[in-house]
Amino acid sequence: MSKRPDNKRPDVARKPRSAGRGERPQRTPAAPRGGRRAAPPSAPEATQKLQKVLAQSGLGSRRDMELLISGGRVTVNGEVATIGARVGPADQIKVAGRIVRAHSTSRLPRVLLYHKPEGEIASRDDPRGRPSVFERLPALTGAKWISIGRLDFNTCGLLMFTTSGELANRMMHPRFEIEREYAVRVMGKLTQEHVQHLMQGVELDDGVARCERVDLRGGEGANQWCHVVLKEGRNRIVRRLFEKLGFIVSRLMRVRYGPVELPSRVKRNQYYEFTGEETQRLLDWLDAAQQPEPPEAPSPPPPKREPGRRARE
């Protein structure tokens, strides 16, 4: 069981506070005597795409849900569903025969920060039986924790989790280019020439990779620290970048993911769950950062030629 951070803020899971909680509900005016209340006009029920609803329910990313649907494992009201089908609150959704409770769109997802130590894997199953980060997280009912990115076995630091596949996809998908910052300790002496090489791009087996920023820090003996910022999360990309330059990474720690920094009060093996306000700030940041670019203004049409007048050559 996780210990509590030092600032008396418990690291146990908390249910985000729902919007409007604590406010007194407004009373419906009583109908006049001798009359009857008029029935409120019925509004059409809002529908959403099936794969989005499943992702919001915490079953996985939207891409994972599309694979489930195309594989015929999802039914809506007893019929096999297709990708792009729209569902509403009254529809019964089943995945592999189990009923899925669609979460209300007004309900915030849960977001968790975990300080991963070295020596844990970031997946649920491991043939070698190594300890998993998921063994440290609070239990859920009707949903599951989805990892936002991964850290390899020998890397420590910030690892984020959520119950929303949609949120996880928005944080991880390469097209959004969300920054990841790492503290790196290497064996050897880094120079400005190495910094320029990292920022200009290094050819790896799976394509060119580069750092957005490299800040040299201090060190002791044969070791030197630096901080690097990347906008992608390919497997072991930081270690491979430095190995290509001839350095061995002796310590690697993720300290930031997008706008979220690893709090100093959250020690190794501890977790901290976002409050509703913190979760909403993260969603607002994503909305602002991922707004589509405005379309280019159309070019003005060519001037119309007056009838009966020939153009000069």
C-alpha angles and dihedrals in degrees: 000000000000122000122234121258117253099253094071090252104131118237093209119114117272129191110243113250111255120237115269095015115156095027118120112247116242115250118237110241112253118251115253116261115274091020137087130233113259112243112249114249111265113244120210113258113252116241132202136192112279096233090053092051091050092048091050088052090066099250095123143290122324089253090054090051092051089055090051092050095046088049091059095244096122126075132185116203090344097309127106108258129227130213111273095028113145123225136188137199093276095054120101112226123194129185114197088342096309121115115243119209107218111223119232113256089230091060114094119232120240119253125195133189117207127188100220118203125207113273100049128101122225096224134077099236128047123172089209093056096237118163115273130217088229090067088067098052127094117263120259133206120216094358141051138226113260118203116233098217124326142256122213124243095269097041123092137190139063118017118171128206134187140176091227120086088192092057092046091052092050090053097045109033111111093226091067093056096208113185124249119193123203135186107222130192115195134183106242141030120300118209135192087259089062090047092053091048092053092049096045093050140270123227110236131178091265098041141290118322129185141178123242091209137005120193117188114219135182130283146179127242112327093349128090131185128217138165120230130189122205134175097215139056108213116161112287089342097153094050092046092051093056094040088056088057091050099259130126115221107224096177132019127182131171110221103171140026114189107309093342119097126191105256114234090224091062104084128194115302090015127114136200126202120216119244118235090260092052092048091050090051089054091050091048090051091052092049091052095043095047101045110137116251113258113256118257115264111257115251114253115262117256115264115270117250115237112246116256094020120109121214116249116246 
